[in-house]
Amino acid sequence: MEIYNQTPFSPLIFNTDAIGDLSFYTAVVRGTFTITSHKKIQLAQTQEPLALNDRFLNDPHTSSLIEETDLVPYKPRADIYLNAEAHAPNGNPLTNWLVRARIGQLTKTLRVCGQRYWRRNILGWYLDKPAPCIKVPLHYELAYGGTVTFGETSEAYEYNPVGLGYVTCSSSGRLKTGTLKSLPAPQIEAPNEPIVNLKRRYTPQGFGPINRAWLPRRTLAGSFDQAWLDRRSPRLPVDFNFLHYNSAHPDLIYNGFMQGDEPVILEGFDPHKIINFSLPGYKIKVAVSDVFGPIEEQCCQLDTVRIDVPARRVHLTWRAMINTRTQLDKMVVWTFKELKHAS
């Protein structure tokens, strides 16, 4: 297929299957922008390509997801991700502080702290005071969760198997009688759900995407049971939910799609200032045709916003479903509107 790209961005179209076994195409376009010191977002001179694979912090089996592939058929709502570190104000060491991200109508606030431990004394386990620090990486490795291993067996907290502080019912008994004197405690928590009890379960907190194999996201993929193996494999389960393709933290899944031009305010992500800008206002359209002529024209939805704070980059992904089984021959991609924040 020929793609006539009249935008500065990176486009792609691919074929996929929907619920009900109907085939359709997905057109996806990714744009890269630069956050400047003048509170304006600018089109990056070098446009990064579409993310064709998932990226992880370290080993894919034992670390958190940093960026999910753009090759997603459809998202019912918009995802917002931040790759970032929390920085103490003015670079002065603190035991804890708040970080806040506001994107459009959505706001998420977290409390971060320095390294701390659950410690054991004659009365039992208690949480010690955090050590002062100047920054905390905002990865799920420092949020509540983890995997407990005893000998050849292990048990993971399926909402975040790479985190800290998870204790199972079987391991808590061993903690009472064993020689272990301390356990690393989470450094990222929700202000309204402070971590205070070693045996309690907590919601893992962060700004990054959720692995598709973790709960609660995994449940939306449907039932991969014996009936699926016998009657439908390798097609999607009949109870598959497209919300499975939304990979942001549940608190960062937008209520609908982004429109462009939404304000962004990031507090606690830079030691010296609040990062403040607006999303660009590009609107993207695609039109497809087969050998006989035009078939369909669609406006793409802005369904993914990824803010890379250390790199001062913003990556936007627009997506459209092309509902046809016809073998396509051409796709044209163009912008039909720009607001003042796009350049």
Secondary structure, 3 states (H helix, E strand, C coil): CEEEECCCCEEEEEEEECCCCCEEEEEEEEEEEEECCCCCEEECCCCCCCCCCCEECCCCCCCCEEECCCCCCCCCCCEEEEECEEECHHHCCECEEEEEEEECCEEEEEEEECCCEEEEECCEEEECCCCCECEEECCHHHCEECEEEECCEEEECCCCCCCEECCCHHHHHHHHHCCCCEEECCCEEECCECCCCCCCCCCCCCCCCCCCCCCCHHHHHCCCCHHHHHHCCCCCCCCCCHHHHCCCCHHHECCCCECCCCEEEEECCCCCCCEEEECCCCEEEEEEEECCEEEEEEECEEEEEEEECCCCEEEEEEEEEECCCCCCCEEEEEEEECCCCCC
